[in-house]
Amino acid sequence: MAGHGAGHPSGFNPHLPGFRYQFLAKALGATMWFFIFYRARQDGPKLLGWRHPWEGHGHEHHEHAEHH
């Protein structure tokens, strides 16, 4: 087996992905993480039990209730 070159012993030699695919993978991965962090910021306190789900996203409706 020695002396067959720098390849894998089983003969499997995958090609590296092109620049386009590497860029696309990084862009999609970053978009996924930004979305996850955005949703965690919006819904994290409710998910962890720090706020009730019916409290909303900080929108106060006291002024609206007085007009009716």
N, C-alpha and C positions, 0 to 999 in steps of 0.2 A: 504494500500500500504506500510505502514511502516513495517520494520522488514523483508523484503525480501532479505536482504543481500546487498552487495556492488555493485551489477550489475545495469545496466540502468533500469529505471522504465518500459520501454517497453519490457524488456527481451532480448534486443540485446546486446550481449557480444562478440565483435570481439576479435580474437586472435592476439597477437602481431606478426609481421613478424620475421622470423628467421634471424640469423646473416648474412647468405649468401645474402639474399634479401636486407637487410639494406646496406651492403657493396656495392652491385651492384648498388643500387639506388644512393648512394653517389658518386660512381665512374662515373656513367653516368651523373649525375648532374654536377660534376666538369668538365668533358670533354665538356659538352655543354657550360658552362660558359667560359672555356678557348678558345673554338672556337669562341664564340661571341666576346670576347675581342680581339682575333687575327684579326677577320674580321673588327672590329671597328678601330683597329690600321691601317689596310691596307686601308680601304675604308671610314673611318669616315670623313676625310676632304672633300672628294668629295660629300658625302651624305649631309654634312652640308653646302656645297657651298663655302668652303674655297679654293678649288682647282677645276680645270676643269677635267672632266672625261678623256679627251684625253691626259692629261699630263703624264699618266702612274704612276708607283710606284717609281719614282725617278731615273729611268734609263735614262741616257743622251745618245742620239744617234748622237751627233754632230760629234764625231770622225768617226762614220760609214758613215755619209753623205759626209764627205770630201774625202773618198776613192773612191767614185763612180763618 
